[in-house]
Each structure stands twice: as structure tokens, then as C-alpha cells.
Amino acid sequence: MTTTTTTTSSSSSSFFDKLETRVKAINSHLCVGLDPHLKEITPHPGGNGDRTTSPPLPNEDEKCDAAFTFCKTIIDATAPHAAAYKPNAAFFEALGPHHGVATLRRVIAAIPEGIPVLLDAKRGDIGSTAAAYADACYEGLGADGVTLSPFMGWDSVEPFVTGKYADKGAFLLCKTSNPGSNDILSLPLQQSPSPSSSPDDHPTTTTVYEKVAQLCQTWSRRAATSSTTPCLGLVIGATDPAALSLGRTAGGDDVWILAPGVGAQGGDLVAACRAGLNSRGSGLLVPVSRGISRAEDLERAARELKEGINRAREEVLKGGGDEDGGAVAEGGVTSYQREFLEFSLGLGVLKFGEFVLKSGRTSPYFFNAGLFASGGA
């Protein structure tokens, strides 16, 4: 099996500068996922399910070569339409202990220059461990950016976007596309009024994921040197347009959002664009893996996805509002909707989390309209 050595990019432009340049150059917000699922690159069992009559699983070298061919075929077909590539580290590590990571390095080296590589590794640790992870992602593998879990705080993020890696970028897990994300990420957080607030001000209520989005801005400013471009983005699932809208508001107009969940997970593209695009009709990266890798024509699938995203963007920008004609505020909801949401959250009438209703159904939010009627709000 052949391996390829990569080196860290010497470009002085940041990850998000390179992403902006690529997006504008090819008019695409499509991020192509490279996920060599073992079941897609190895022989399938026989039709009767009897593994004794099925072809044997290949050895590690064969699996790694098959994974490289799988990814290289996707890269070659989709390069004209890819704003970025997102290889998932887990699938390469699962190929085997000897050549799995080397195959990932080989795949990243095969991506054409000028197309940013976002390594989906979801790292999260502190101190020397975080620094070692950063070295592995950037120097060892040649990635331009990485996905991170931010829940150990700034010191778990800092090694990936400062110092010798100040030109790199990271997307922080904020509100992920899986249903279980509501278990933690939608939990309410109560914030006391600031010292300068009026004595009559009520505590405000936000969510864990909104706090992560706020920290994304704070930490980007902390990491900034000479560049004003944010070095951090957010991962917010396209499966939850409400969270996309609130995350966009909390994270600000300049933050890039990676919005997984379109396609196989059922996320609506137009709704995601309406909620997640910034005021310039950009700032949203839509990753797709299986919707391309399982298509009969890879190039056509990528091209149609790119064009579909652009049609959704145009629809949102051209519409200039919601179905009722209201003016769209930052984040994709109307101004009166935003005012009502913020008013309800601030008074504790609207809460996010996990609530068992009288019907027995579990809901990710609770709206206690009775507080308005009773004066309790």
C-alpha cells in the first residue's frame, strides 16, 4: 500500500479566508463528506445471510486501498462543486491500526490545492493533550480545520487556533443534528441581569447551545491577532431550524455555520437557509456524504446539491421575508417573532429542555401561556 507524506500549509490566509475565497470562486456552499463506511467498501454477505458462504472480509491493506479508491473517486468527481471536503476520522481509524490513519493522510493529500479540508474529529481535551491533538490534525494529517467539542472550555480550543496554528480554523459543536442533542444542548440556562441593569429587570433565560454560540464570538476575539476574520465556526443541525436561527443570532453575522442533516436525516434545505444564512446570504456550509457517495452519478449529485443550495439561498434573499411578508431580522425570523421569543424567554414563559406534557408526550420546549393570563409573568 502506498502512503503519501503531507506538510502543513504555509499560506498566511486563515482557514475561513480560504473558505470564503473558495465559496465565491465556484459559487458553492456544498461541503462534501468523505466517510468510507466499512460496509460500503467491503464485500457484502451472501443473500441468505450465511457468512460461511460469503466472501471473506479483506485484510487491512485491502480495506485501506478500497477506502482510498472510494474517497479519491468522490474527490475527482465532485471537485468542481466542493467548497470544502470533510473527511470523518472515525471511519479511517476503523480501517485498522497499521494503515488507517495513513490512509486518511493519503486522502487529504489527494484533495486539490485551494479546497479547504475540514477534519471531522470532534476532539476535546486540555493542556498538552489538546496540543498533541492539534499537532496530529494539522502537521500529521495536513488538515486546514477541525471540528471540536467545546465543553471543556477555551483552553481545550486554544491550541487549535492560536500560535503556530493561528491560520487554522475550528467548528464548535453547538446544536448537533441527532435527536439526542436535546438531552443536553437545549437545556435552559438562567443568566442574572448585569450590574448596570435596572432593578426591575428579570433574569434572562437562554440555552446551552446559545451559550456556546456566544462563546464562539468571545473566543474568536480572544484568539485574534492581526486578522479580523473569526477563527471559529459552529455546528448546528439543519434538522432544527429554530436552533439555527437562535444560533445565528447568538453567534453573530460573521460566524460560519456547518449545518449537517440535509438529505438522509431529513433536514429541509430552504428552512435551513432561511434560518442559518447571514445578512449577506452566506455563512452557511451544508455537508453531504451519503447523498453523494451512494448516487449513481457522483458529479451530477454534487452539482444538483450545489444548485439546490443556491436556489434555496436565492429564494430566501429574493423573498426578503416570511410567508406573511414580515421583514426578516438577523437570523431568518421576522422582527416581531424575534421580539416575542426574546420576551417569552426573558419572562420564563418559554423554556427549552425536555418536558413531559399532560398527554405523556415528551417535548423539547414548554410554553406556559397561563403565566400571561395569571399575571405570573
One Martini backbone bead per residue (centre of mass of N, CA, C, O) as a GRO file, in nm:
protein
  377
    1MET     BB    1   0.095   0.036   0.022
    2THR     BB    2   0.050   0.370  -0.034
    3THR     BB    3   0.210   0.664   0.087
    4THR     BB    4   0.165   1.013   0.199
    5THR     BB    5   0.328   1.308   0.251
    6THR     BB    6   0.260   1.588   0.454
    7THR     BB    7   0.215   1.943   0.482
    8THR     BB    8   0.194   2.236   0.613
    9SER     BB    9   0.060   2.514   0.543
   10SER     BB   10   0.199   2.842   0.435
   11SER     BB   11  -0.038   3.004   0.444
   12SER     BB   12  -0.160   3.321   0.567
   13SER     BB   13  -0.433   3.240   0.540
   14SER     BB   14  -0.719   3.158   0.660
   15PHE     BB   15  -0.955   2.928   0.667
   16PHE     BB   16  -1.199   3.133   0.620
   17ASP     BB   17  -1.071   3.275   0.382
   18LYS     BB   18  -1.053   3.025   0.201
   19LEU     BB   19  -1.352   2.963   0.205
   20GLU     BB   20  -1.454   3.226   0.082
   21THR     BB   21  -1.295   3.202  -0.180
   22ARG     BB   22  -1.420   2.935  -0.275
   23VAL     BB   23  -1.719   3.009  -0.271
   24LYS     BB   24  -1.691   3.244  -0.480
   25ALA     BB   25  -1.549   3.095  -0.719
   26ILE     BB   26  -1.803   2.853  -0.733
   27ASN     BB   27  -2.075   2.898  -0.603
   28SER     BB   28  -2.047   2.734  -0.307
   29HIS     BB   29  -2.199   2.543  -0.004
   30LEU     BB   30  -2.055   2.267  -0.042
   31CYS     BB   31  -1.986   1.982   0.165
   32VAL     BB   32  -1.783   1.703   0.127
   33GLY     BB   33  -1.812   1.389   0.237
   34LEU     BB   34  -1.567   1.143   0.384
   35ASP     BB   35  -1.720   0.812   0.434
   36PRO     BB   36  -1.574   0.495   0.471
   37HIS     BB   37  -1.770   0.267   0.499
   38LEU     BB   38  -1.726  -0.058   0.538
   39LYS     BB   39  -1.992  -0.158   0.382
   40GLU     BB   40  -1.897   0.006   0.108
   41ILE     BB   41  -1.584  -0.141   0.075
   42THR     BB   42  -1.704  -0.426   0.124
   43PRO     BB   43  -1.817  -0.722   0.112
   44HIS     BB   44  -2.112  -0.877   0.102
   45PRO     BB   45  -2.320  -1.077   0.210
   46GLY     BB   46  -2.510  -1.314   0.146
   47GLY     BB   47  -2.845  -1.341   0.080
   48ASN     BB   48  -2.879  -1.566   0.330
   49GLY     BB   49  -2.670  -1.471   0.571
   50ASP     BB   50  -2.429  -1.672   0.524
   51ARG     BB   51  -2.099  -1.630   0.611
   52THR     BB   52  -1.976  -1.902   0.497
   53THR     BB   53  -2.063  -1.797   0.183
   54SER     BB   54  -1.903  -1.548   0.209
   55PRO     BB   55  -1.696  -1.322   0.157
   56PRO     BB   56  -1.419  -1.229   0.279
   57LEU     BB   57  -1.271  -1.011   0.455
   58PRO     BB   58  -1.052  -0.794   0.420
   59ASN     BB   59  -0.771  -0.672   0.477
   60GLU     BB   60  -0.625  -0.387   0.566
   61ASP     BB   61  -0.499  -0.311   0.297
   62GLU     BB   62  -0.760  -0.348   0.130
   63LYS     BB   63  -0.934  -0.147   0.283
   64CYS     BB   64  -0.755   0.103   0.238
   65ASP     BB   65  -0.759   0.099  -0.071
   66ALA     BB   66  -1.068   0.115  -0.092
   67ALA     BB   67  -1.098   0.385   0.058
   68PHE     BB   68  -0.929   0.555  -0.130
   69THR     BB   69  -1.089   0.503  -0.389
   70PHE     BB   70  -1.356   0.607  -0.286
   71CYS     BB   71  -1.257   0.903  -0.227
   72LYS     BB   72  -1.117   0.972  -0.499
   73THR     BB   73  -1.370   0.947  -0.670
   74ILE     BB   74  -1.521   1.177  -0.531
   75ILE     BB   75  -1.318   1.402  -0.573
   76ASP     BB   76  -1.299   1.396  -0.885
   77ALA     BB   77  -1.616   1.450  -0.928
   78THR     BB   78  -1.656   1.715  -0.706
   79ALA     BB   79  -1.448   1.957  -0.721
   80PRO     BB   80  -1.623   2.178  -0.884
   81HIS     BB   81  -1.843   2.184  -0.610
   82ALA     BB   82  -1.640   2.214  -0.368
   83ALA     BB   83  -1.583   2.409  -0.086
   84ALA     BB   84  -1.539   2.136   0.080
   85TYR     BB   85  -1.384   1.890   0.290
   86LYS     BB   86  -1.507   1.598   0.509
   87PRO     BB   87  -1.333   1.397   0.687
   88ASN     BB   88  -1.383   1.104   0.883
   89ALA     BB   89  -1.182   0.970   1.117
   90ALA     BB   90  -1.327   0.708   1.216
   91PHE     BB   91  -1.328   0.541   0.945
   92PHE     BB   92  -1.015   0.521   0.932
   93GLU     BB   93  -0.952   0.397   1.211
   94ALA     BB   94  -1.134   0.133   1.143
   95LEU     BB   95  -0.937  -0.006   0.931
   96GLY     BB   96  -0.674   0.013   1.123
   97PRO     BB   97  -0.362   0.030   1.303
   98HIS     BB   98  -0.153   0.068   1.053
   99HIS     BB   99  -0.326   0.238   0.790
  100GLY     BB  100  -0.565   0.428   0.852
  101VAL     BB  101  -0.427   0.709   0.897
  102ALA     BB  102  -0.262   0.701   0.633
  103THR     BB  103  -0.515   0.715   0.454
  104LEU     BB  104  -0.609   0.990   0.541
  105ARG     BB  105  -0.355   1.138   0.447
  106ARG     BB  106  -0.385   1.052   0.151
  107VAL     BB  107  -0.658   1.187   0.098
  108ILE     BB  108  -0.583   1.480   0.168
  109ALA     BB  109  -0.354   1.494  -0.051
  110ALA     BB  110  -0.578   1.455  -0.295
  111ILE     BB  111  -0.669   1.734  -0.251
  112PRO     BB  112  -0.704   2.010  -0.395
  113GLU     BB  113  -0.575   2.297  -0.417
  114GLY     BB  114  -0.792   2.537  -0.242
  115ILE     BB  115  -0.940   2.315  -0.074
  116PRO     BB  116  -1.074   2.283   0.209
  117VAL     BB  117  -0.996   2.094   0.516
  118LEU     BB  118  -1.228   1.921   0.727
  119LEU     BB  119  -1.179   1.763   1.024
  120ASP     BB  120  -1.378   1.503   1.160
  121ALA     BB  121  -1.307   1.465   1.523
  122LYS     BB  122  -1.414   1.588   1.793
  123ARG     BB  123  -1.233   1.727   1.985
  124GLY     BB  124  -1.155   1.714   2.362
  125ASP     BB  125  -0.916   1.892   2.552
  126ILE     BB  126  -0.623   1.954   2.751
  127GLY     BB  127  -0.338   2.090   2.708
  128SER     BB  128  -0.116   1.866   2.586
  129THR     BB  129  -0.341   1.705   2.448
  130ALA     BB  130  -0.452   1.924   2.264
  131ALA     BB  131  -0.181   1.981   2.124
  132ALA     BB  132  -0.152   1.695   2.006
  133TYR     BB  133  -0.407   1.699   1.837
  134ALA     BB  134  -0.324   1.938   1.662
  135ASP     BB  135  -0.074   1.809   1.540
  136ALA     BB  136  -0.220   1.567   1.413
  137CYS     BB  137  -0.417   1.729   1.226
  138TYR     BB  138  -0.200   1.922   1.084
  139GLU     BB  139   0.084   1.781   1.058
  140GLY     BB  140   0.003   1.479   1.021
  141LEU     BB  141  -0.257   1.536   0.801
  142GLY     BB  142  -0.321   1.840   0.669
  143ALA     BB  143  -0.528   2.013   0.789
  144ASP     BB  144  -0.725   2.322   0.817
  145GLY     BB  145  -0.951   2.189   0.998
  146VAL     BB  146  -1.182   2.140   1.287
  147THR     BB  147  -1.365   1.953   1.506
  148LEU     BB  148  -1.516   2.055   1.826
  149SER     BB  149  -1.537   2.022   2.172
  150PRO     BB  150  -1.628   2.292   2.411
  151PHE     BB  151  -1.684   2.162   2.721
  152MET     BB  152  -1.375   2.249   2.841
  153GLY     BB  153  -1.313   2.508   2.701
  154TRP     BB  154  -1.079   2.727   2.587
  155ASP     BB  155  -0.824   2.535   2.649
  156SER     BB  156  -0.938   2.320   2.426
  157VAL     BB  157  -0.912   2.532   2.171
  158GLU     BB  158  -0.653   2.709   2.151
  159PRO     BB  159  -0.437   2.511   2.003
  160PHE     BB  160  -0.607   2.526   1.714
  161VAL     BB  161  -0.595   2.886   1.687
  162THR     BB  162  -0.297   2.930   1.782
  163GLY     BB  163  -0.004   3.033   1.700
  164LYS     BB  164   0.098   2.805   1.467
  165TYR     BB  165  -0.249   2.793   1.427
  166ALA     BB  166  -0.375   3.081   1.333
  167ASP     BB  167  -0.466   2.968   1.028
  168LYS     BB  168  -0.680   2.812   1.151
  169GLY     BB  169  -0.983   2.609   1.210
  170ALA     BB  170  -1.309   2.585   1.392
  171PHE     BB  171  -1.580   2.371   1.483
  172LEU     BB  172  -1.840   2.396   1.711
  173LEU     BB  173  -2.030   2.225   1.903
  174CYS     BB  174  -2.382   2.309   1.948
  175LYS     BB  175  -2.637   2.183   1.748
  176THR     BB  176  -2.704   1.888   1.674
  177SER     BB  177  -2.879   1.650   1.455
  178ASN     BB  178  -2.948   1.478   1.683
  179PRO     BB  179  -3.199   1.400   1.901
  180GLY     BB  180  -3.008   1.387   2.169
  181SER     BB  181  -2.922   1.692   2.190
  182ASN     BB  182  -3.155   1.779   2.393
  183ASP     BB  183  -3.042   1.664   2.663
  184ILE     BB  184  -2.829   1.927   2.668
  185LEU     BB  185  -2.829   2.170   2.447
  186SER     BB  186  -3.143   2.266   2.546
  187LEU     BB  187  -3.083   2.363   2.806
  188PRO     BB  188  -3.146   2.582   3.048
  189LEU     BB  189  -3.025   2.919   3.115
  190GLN     BB  190  -2.964   3.138   3.381
  191GLN     BB  191  -2.933   3.496   3.374
  192SER     BB  192  -2.824   3.755   3.526
  193PRO     BB  193  -2.831   4.064   3.561
  194SER     BB  194  -2.659   4.324   3.515
  195PRO     BB  195  -2.531   4.579   3.705
  196SER     BB  196  -2.667   4.800   3.492
  197SER     BB  197  -2.934   4.716   3.551
  198SER     BB  198  -3.239   4.716   3.636
  199PRO     BB  199  -3.412   4.615   3.919
  200ASP     BB  200  -3.664   4.509   3.726
  201ASP     BB  201  -3.506   4.304   3.599
  202HIS     BB  202  -3.496   3.999   3.454
  203PRO     BB  203  -3.397   3.710   3.414
  204THR     BB  204  -3.237   3.530   3.170
  205THR     BB  205  -3.306   3.291   2.907
  206THR     BB  206  -3.120   3.018   2.789
  207THR     BB  207  -2.898   2.805   2.617
  208VAL     BB  208  -2.640   2.608   2.565
  209TYR     BB  209  -2.609   2.667   2.256
  210GLU     BB  210  -2.611   2.977   2.285
  211LYS     BB  211  -2.358   2.993   2.459
  212VAL     BB  212  -2.167   2.874   2.252
  213ALA     BB  213  -2.216   3.096   2.039
  214GLN     BB  214  -2.110   3.327   2.215
  215LEU     BB  215  -1.823   3.203   2.262
  216CYS     BB  216  -1.731   3.211   1.973
  217GLN     BB  217  -1.687   3.514   1.972
  218THR     BB  218  -1.505   3.546   2.219
  219TRP     BB  219  -1.275   3.348   2.124
  220SER     BB  220  -1.206   3.485   1.857
  221ARG     BB  221  -1.109   3.749   1.988
  222ARG     BB  222  -0.888   3.615   2.163
  223ALA     BB  223  -0.729   3.491   1.905
  224ALA     BB  224  -0.675   3.745   1.778
  225THR     BB  225  -0.468   3.940   1.579
  226SER     BB  226  -0.465   4.077   1.268
  227SER     BB  227  -0.729   3.939   1.229
  228THR     BB  228  -1.096   3.968   1.172
  229THR     BB  229  -1.136   3.680   1.126
  230PRO     BB  230  -1.285   3.423   1.223
  231CYS     BB  231  -1.177   3.098   1.379
  232LEU     BB  232  -1.484   3.027   1.440
  233GLY     BB  233  -1.742   2.786   1.438
  234LEU     BB  234  -2.057   2.611   1.379
  235VAL     BB  235  -2.261   2.330   1.485
  236ILE     BB  236  -2.582   2.312   1.315
  237GLY     BB  237  -2.863   2.160   1.257
  238ALA     BB  238  -3.095   2.134   0.990
  239THR     BB  239  -3.320   1.988   1.181
  240ASP     BB  240  -3.312   2.291   1.347
  241PRO     BB  241  -3.418   2.596   1.268
  242ALA     BB  242  -3.446   2.735   1.544
  243ALA     BB  243  -3.150   2.692   1.627
  244LEU     BB  244  -3.025   2.833   1.387
  245SER     BB  245  -3.141   3.112   1.446
  246LEU     BB  246  -3.033   3.145   1.739
  247GLY     BB  247  -2.735   3.087   1.665
  248ARG     BB  248  -2.698   3.322   1.474
  249THR     BB  249  -2.757   3.544   1.676
  250ALA     BB  250  -2.541   3.460   1.894
  251GLY     BB  251  -2.288   3.443   1.683
  252GLY     BB  252  -2.342   3.607   1.433
  253ASP     BB  253  -2.279   3.725   1.103
  254ASP     BB  254  -1.965   3.601   1.070
  255VAL     BB  255  -2.034   3.321   1.121
  256TRP     BB  256  -1.983   2.989   1.059
  257ILE     BB  257  -2.209   2.727   0.947
  258LEU     BB  258  -2.251   2.386   1.013
  259ALA     BB  259  -2.526   2.194   0.842
  260PRO     BB  260  -2.633   1.913   0.923
  261GLY     BB  261  -2.908   1.690   0.771
  262VAL     BB  262  -2.925   1.692   0.479
  263GLY     BB  263  -3.137   1.438   0.367
  264ALA     BB  264  -3.105   1.159   0.544
  265GLN     BB  265  -3.220   1.341   0.809
  266GLY     BB  266  -3.447   1.564   0.688
  267GLY     BB  267  -3.349   1.833   0.610
  268ASP     BB  268  -3.444   2.158   0.523
  269LEU     BB  269  -3.309   2.373   0.304
  270VAL     BB  270  -3.477   2.633   0.317
  271ALA     BB  271  -3.499   2.649   0.624
  272ALA     BB  272  -3.195   2.659   0.676
  273CYS     BB  273  -3.139   2.917   0.516
  274ARG     BB  274  -3.335   3.107   0.660
  275ALA     BB  275  -3.189   3.058   0.948
  276GLY     BB  276  -2.852   3.055   0.870
  277LEU     BB  277  -2.811   3.290   0.717
  278ASN     BB  278  -2.681   3.575   0.650
  279SER     BB  279  -2.713   3.902   0.535
  280ARG     BB  280  -2.536   3.792   0.264
  281GLY     BB  281  -2.610   3.486   0.196
  282SER     BB  282  -2.414   3.338   0.401
  283GLY     BB  283  -2.239   3.125   0.633
  284LEU     BB  284  -2.320   2.836   0.493
  285LEU     BB  285  -2.250   2.488   0.546
  286VAL     BB  286  -2.327   2.191   0.348
  287PRO     BB  287  -2.319   1.865   0.442
  288VAL     BB  288  -2.247   1.575   0.226
  289SER     BB  289  -2.243   1.219   0.177
  290ARG     BB  290  -2.457   0.992   0.089
  291GLY     BB  291  -2.589   1.173  -0.140
  292ILE     BB  292  -2.324   1.100  -0.310
  293SER     BB  293  -2.189   0.811  -0.265
  294ARG     BB  294  -2.486   0.665  -0.357
  295ALA     BB  295  -2.468   0.763  -0.631
  296GLU     BB  296  -2.443   0.707  -0.966
  297ASP     BB  297  -2.377   1.027  -1.005
  298LEU     BB  298  -2.156   1.223  -0.852
  299GLU     BB  299  -2.147   1.488  -1.007
  300ARG     BB  300  -2.452   1.536  -1.024
  301ALA     BB  301  -2.513   1.535  -0.724
  302ALA     BB  302  -2.332   1.780  -0.654
  303ARG     BB  303  -2.455   1.982  -0.851
  304GLU     BB  304  -2.750   1.968  -0.744
  305LEU     BB  305  -2.683   2.057  -0.459
  306LYS     BB  306  -2.559   2.328  -0.523
  307GLU     BB  307  -2.809   2.437  -0.675
  308GLY     BB  308  -3.010   2.398  -0.440
  309ILE     BB  309  -2.875   2.593  -0.245
  310ASN     BB  310  -2.892   2.842  -0.433
  311ARG     BB  311  -3.199   2.848  -0.456
  312ALA     BB  312  -3.250   2.885  -0.155
  313ARG     BB  313  -3.097   3.148  -0.126
  314GLU     BB  314  -3.260   3.309  -0.335
  315GLU     BB  315  -3.533   3.278  -0.200
  316VAL     BB  316  -3.458   3.425   0.060
  317LEU     BB  317  -3.351   3.692  -0.065
  318LYS     BB  318  -3.600   3.757  -0.247
  319GLY     BB  319  -3.824   3.752  -0.032
  320GLY     BB  320  -3.747   3.922   0.242
  321GLY     BB  321  -3.932   3.701   0.399
  322ASP     BB  322  -4.210   3.575   0.491
  323GLU     BB  323  -4.525   3.462   0.414
  324ASP     BB  324  -4.643   3.746   0.550
  325GLY     BB  325  -4.416   3.984   0.484
  326GLY     BB  326  -4.209   4.009   0.684
  327ALA     BB  327  -3.937   4.127   0.824
  328VAL     BB  328  -3.613   4.017   0.823
  329ALA     BB  329  -3.411   3.926   1.057
  330GLU     BB  330  -3.156   3.826   1.213
  331GLY     BB  331  -3.165   3.466   1.131
  332GLY     BB  332  -3.473   3.441   0.970
  333VAL     BB  333  -3.668   3.623   1.137
  334THR     BB  334  -3.889   3.817   1.244
  335SER     BB  335  -3.908   4.082   1.449
  336TYR     BB  336  -4.168   3.998   1.606
  337GLN     BB  337  -4.073   3.711   1.670
  338ARG     BB  338  -3.820   3.784   1.827
  339GLU     BB  339  -3.951   3.956   2.045
  340PHE     BB  340  -4.132   3.729   2.156
  341LEU     BB  341  -3.914   3.525   2.227
  342GLU     BB  342  -3.750   3.708   2.419
  343PHE     BB  343  -3.982   3.773   2.611
  344SER     BB  344  -4.051   3.477   2.692
  345LEU     BB  345  -3.770   3.397   2.795
  346GLY     BB  346  -3.734   3.628   3.008
  347LEU     BB  347  -4.012   3.527   3.172
  348GLY     BB  348  -4.042   3.198   3.149
  349VAL     BB  349  -4.260   3.094   2.937
  350LEU     BB  350  -4.012   2.994   2.771
  351LYS     BB  351  -3.874   2.659   2.740
  352PHE     BB  352  -3.583   2.456   2.730
  353GLY     BB  353  -3.578   2.088   2.688
  354GLU     BB  354  -3.740   1.832   2.892
  355PHE     BB  355  -4.092   1.760   2.856
  356VAL     BB  356  -4.377   1.635   3.021
  357LEU     BB  357  -4.683   1.609   2.921
  358LYS     BB  358  -5.010   1.534   2.976
  359SER     BB  359  -5.004   1.327   2.728
  360GLY     BB  360  -4.686   1.208   2.755
  361ARG     BB  361  -4.529   1.386   2.584
  362THR     BB  362  -4.220   1.477   2.458
  363SER     BB  363  -4.064   1.801   2.490
  364PRO     BB  364  -3.825   2.061   2.396
  365TYR     BB  365  -4.068   2.244   2.504
  366PHE     BB  366  -4.220   2.520   2.710
  367PHE     BB  367  -4.551   2.684   2.712
  368ASN     BB  368  -4.675   2.921   2.957
  369ALA     BB  369  -4.958   3.097   2.904
  370GLY     BB  370  -5.076   3.134   3.197
  371LEU     BB  371  -4.883   3.363   3.289
  372PHE     BB  372  -5.029   3.585   3.135
  373ALA     BB  373  -5.316   3.554   3.267
  374SER     BB  374  -5.212   3.562   3.583
  375GLY     BB  375  -4.939   3.752   3.605
  376GLY     BB  376  -4.668   3.581   3.647
  377ALA     BB  377  -4.507   3.753   3.413
   0.00000   0.00000   0.00000
